[in-house]
Amino acid sequence: MFITVLEVMMKVASFMKFQVQEEKIDDFVAELQPIVESFLERPGVISLTMAKTGDYEVMSCCVYDSMLSLKSNADALKESIAIVLPMISKEEGSVERYLGDVVAS
């Protein structure tokens, strides 16, 4: 695998938007704190914030110290959020993810 300098040197942010089933939103929100606390212990994770941005919408912002850290934590992230995935809306587009280099913090 070829690793670029930017993958090691530049902070990166991952934003995820979850559309939650109406009847599951309270359970979804209740499960978030343990997920956040656990994931913050991962190497390379600088911060993780979850916000309720709509009646049935939650967004996350996770900042990593590098793209390499984001990639190496991908499986751990999937495992961390597995408990809430059944609560996600079944409609297409109910989970969206955006990545970007951190330009100011």
PEVEN-V374402 format. One record per pair of residues at least 4 apart in sequence whose C-alpha atoms are under 6 Angstrom apart, sorted by the first residue. I is the first residue (numbers start at 0). J is the second residue. Records with the same first field share a line. If there is no record, write none. Layout:
I: J ; J
This chain:
5: 9
6: 65 ; 66 ; 67
7: 65 ; 67
8: 65
9: 65
10: 63 ; 64 ; 65 ; 101
11: 62 ; 63 ; 65 ; 66 ; 99 ; 100 ; 101
12: 61 ; 62 ; 98 ; 99
13: 60 ; 61 ; 97 ; 98
14: 59 ; 60 ; 96 ; 97
15: 58 ; 59 ; 95 ; 96
16: 57 ; 58 ; 94 ; 95
17: 56 ; 57 ; 93 ; 94
18: 55 ; 56 ; 87 ; 88 ; 93
19: 24 ; 55 ; 56 ; 86 ; 87 ; 88
20: 86 ; 87 ; 88
21: 55
23: 86
27: 83
34: 79
39: 44
43: 63 ; 64 ; 68
44: 63
45: 62 ; 63
46: 61 ; 62
47: 60 ; 61
48: 59 ; 60
49: 58 ; 59
50: 57 ; 58
51: 56 ; 57
52: 56 ; 57
63: 69
88: 93
